Amino acid sequence: MAGKWRLTITRDFSASHQLRNYGGKCEHMHGHNFGVEVVVEGDRLDDNVHYLMDFKELKGLTSAVLDRLDHKHLNEVECFTELNPSSENLAMFIYRELKDSLPKHVRLAEVSVSEKDSSKATYWED
């Protein structure tokens, strides 16, 4: 059986949002320091450096996506003007924006978004 490698990085961003149709306090504008966890995997290492990919590169690619959300009111960001900016939808957005920017031999496994340490939403595609 061949082995695999999995890399995980964490980033964060700050933003406000409102959950439409929530029927409670979260329907009002409020903010979070969102935590983001990105997991990539692959079954072969780079021939020269012998790593799946550079952590610095993965952090940079992720930060480029998060820069579009950081210090914004998420309901006003183009993709969330109708779609609720829930943690679930944020995870899906980040995943879909990030997946095609990875090296060809690296696969995006999942993206998680947390509003606080005690809970997170994770998105992945089969």
TORNU-497330 format. One record per residue (C-alpha): x, y, z; residue in one letter. Coordinates in Angstrom, 1 decimal, always signed. Layout:
<rs>
+--------+--------+--------+-----+
|     c1 |     c2 |     c3 | res |
+--------+--------+--------+-----+
|      X |      Y |      Z |   A |
...
+--------+--------+--------+-----+
</rs>
This chain:
<rs>
+--------+--------+--------+-----+
|     c1 |     c2 |     c3 | res |
+--------+--------+--------+-----+
|   +0.0 |   +0.0 |   +0.0 |   M |
|   +1.4 |   +3.4 |   -1.0 |   A |
|   +1.6 |   +6.1 |   +1.6 |   G |
|   +0.2 |   +9.6 |   +1.5 |   K |
|   +1.0 |  +12.9 |   +3.1 |   W |
|   -1.3 |  +15.5 |   +4.5 |   R |
|   -0.4 |  +19.1 |   +5.3 |   L |
|   -2.5 |  +21.5 |   +7.5 |   T |
|   -2.2 |  +25.2 |   +7.9 |   I |
|   -4.2 |  +27.7 |   +9.9 |   T |
|   -4.9 |  +31.3 |   +9.0 |   R |
|   -7.5 |  +33.8 |  +10.3 |   D |
|   -9.4 |  +36.9 |   +9.2 |   F |
|  -11.7 |  +39.4 |  +10.8 |   S |
|  -15.1 |  +40.3 |   +9.3 |   A |
|  -18.7 |  +41.1 |  +10.1 |   S |
|  -21.8 |  +39.4 |   +8.8 |   H |
|  -25.5 |  +39.0 |   +9.3 |   Q |
|  -27.3 |  +35.7 |   +8.9 |   L |
|  -30.4 |  +36.3 |   +6.9 |   R |
|  -33.6 |  +34.5 |   +8.0 |   N |
|  -31.9 |  +33.4 |  +11.2 |   Y |
|  -34.7 |  +34.7 |  +13.5 |   G |
|  -32.3 |  +35.6 |  +16.4 |   G |
|  -29.4 |  +37.8 |  +17.4 |   K |
|  -27.2 |  +36.6 |  +14.6 |   C |
|  -29.5 |  +38.2 |  +12.1 |   E |
|  -28.1 |  +41.6 |  +13.3 |   H |
|  -24.7 |  +42.7 |  +12.1 |   M |
|  -21.9 |  +41.2 |  +14.3 |   H |
|  -18.2 |  +40.4 |  +13.9 |   G |
|  -15.9 |  +37.5 |  +14.3 |   H |
|  -12.2 |  +36.7 |  +14.2 |   N |
|  -12.7 |  +33.7 |  +11.9 |   F |
|  -10.2 |  +30.8 |  +12.1 |   G |
|   -9.5 |  +28.9 |   +8.8 |   V |
|   -7.9 |  +25.5 |   +8.5 |   E |
|   -6.7 |  +24.2 |   +5.1 |   V |
|   -5.8 |  +20.6 |   +4.6 |   V |
|   -4.0 |  +19.4 |   +1.4 |   V |
|   -2.8 |  +15.9 |   +0.6 |   E |
|   -0.9 |  +14.0 |   -2.0 |   G |
|   +0.9 |  +10.7 |   -2.7 |   D |
|   +4.2 |  +12.0 |   -4.0 |   R |
|   +6.8 |  +14.5 |   -2.8 |   L |
|   +8.6 |  +17.1 |   -4.8 |   D |
|  +11.7 |  +15.5 |   -6.5 |   D |
|  +14.1 |  +18.3 |   -5.4 |   N |
|  +13.1 |  +19.3 |   -1.9 |   V |
|  +11.2 |  +16.1 |   -0.9 |   H |
|   +8.1 |  +17.9 |   +0.4 |   Y |
|   +4.5 |  +17.8 |   -0.7 |   L |
|   +4.5 |  +21.6 |   -1.1 |   M |
|   +6.0 |  +24.5 |   +0.7 |   D |
|   +4.0 |  +25.6 |   +3.7 |   F |
|   +4.9 |  +29.2 |   +2.9 |   K |
|   +3.3 |  +28.8 |   -0.6 |   E |
|   +0.1 |  +27.2 |   +0.9 |   L |
|   -0.2 |  +30.0 |   +3.4 |   K |
|   +0.3 |  +32.6 |   +0.7 |   G |
|   -2.3 |  +31.1 |   -1.6 |   L |
|   -4.8 |  +30.9 |   +1.3 |   T |
|   -4.0 |  +34.4 |   +2.4 |   S |
|   -4.7 |  +35.7 |   -1.1 |   A |
|   -8.3 |  +34.3 |   -0.9 |   V |
|   -8.8 |  +35.5 |   +2.7 |   L |
|   -7.6 |  +39.0 |   +1.8 |   D |
|  -10.9 |  +39.3 |   -0.2 |   R |
|  -12.8 |  +38.7 |   +3.0 |   L |
|  -10.7 |  +40.3 |   +5.7 |   D |
|  -12.1 |  +43.4 |   +7.4 |   H |
|  -15.2 |  +43.4 |   +5.2 |   K |
|  -18.9 |  +43.1 |   +5.8 |   H |
|  -19.3 |  +39.7 |   +4.2 |   L |
|  -22.9 |  +40.3 |   +3.2 |   N |
|  -21.6 |  +43.0 |   +0.8 |   E |
|  -18.9 |  +40.7 |   -0.8 |   V |
|  -20.1 |  +39.7 |   -4.2 |   E |
|  -20.6 |  +36.0 |   -3.6 |   C |
|  -22.5 |  +36.6 |   -0.4 |   F |
|  -25.0 |  +39.3 |   -1.5 |   T |
|  -27.6 |  +36.6 |   -1.7 |   E |
|  -25.9 |  +33.5 |   -0.2 |   L |
|  -25.7 |  +33.6 |   +3.6 |   N |
|  -22.2 |  +34.2 |   +4.8 |   P |
|  -22.4 |  +31.3 |   +7.3 |   S |
|  -19.3 |  +29.4 |   +8.4 |   S |
|  -20.4 |  +26.5 |   +6.1 |   E |
|  -20.7 |  +28.8 |   +3.1 |   N |
|  -17.4 |  +30.6 |   +3.9 |   L |
|  -15.7 |  +27.2 |   +4.0 |   A |
|  -17.1 |  +26.2 |   +0.6 |   M |
|  -16.1 |  +29.6 |   -0.9 |   F |
|  -12.5 |  +29.3 |   +0.4 |   I |
|  -12.3 |  +25.7 |   -0.8 |   Y |
|  -13.6 |  +26.5 |   -4.3 |   R |
|  -11.3 |  +29.6 |   -4.7 |   E |
|   -8.2 |  +27.7 |   -3.5 |   L |
|   -8.5 |  +24.3 |   -5.1 |   K |
|   -7.4 |  +25.2 |   -8.7 |   D |
|   -4.3 |  +27.2 |   -7.5 |   S |
|   -2.5 |  +24.2 |   -5.9 |   L |
|   +0.3 |  +22.3 |   -7.6 |   P |
|   -1.0 |  +19.5 |   -9.8 |   K |
|   +0.2 |  +16.7 |   -7.5 |   H |
|   -1.5 |  +18.3 |   -4.5 |   V |
|   -5.2 |  +17.8 |   -3.7 |   R |
|   -7.2 |  +20.1 |   -1.5 |   L |
|   -8.8 |  +17.7 |   +1.1 |   A |
|  -10.9 |  +20.1 |   +3.2 |   E |
|  -11.3 |  +23.6 |   +4.5 |   V |
|  -12.7 |  +24.5 |   +7.9 |   S |
|  -14.0 |  +27.8 |   +9.2 |   V |
|  -14.6 |  +28.6 |  +12.9 |   S |
|  -16.2 |  +31.5 |  +14.5 |   E |
|  -14.7 |  +30.5 |  +17.9 |   K |
|  -12.6 |  +27.7 |  +19.2 |   D |
|  -15.5 |  +25.5 |  +20.3 |   S |
|  -17.1 |  +25.0 |  +16.9 |   S |
|  -16.1 |  +24.8 |  +13.2 |   K |
|  -17.7 |  +24.0 |   +9.8 |   A |
|  -15.8 |  +21.8 |   +7.3 |   T |
|  -16.3 |  +21.6 |   +3.6 |   Y |
|  -14.8 |  +19.0 |   +1.1 |   W |
|  -15.7 |  +17.5 |   -2.2 |   E |
|  -15.4 |  +13.9 |   -3.2 |   D |
+--------+--------+--------+-----+
</rs>
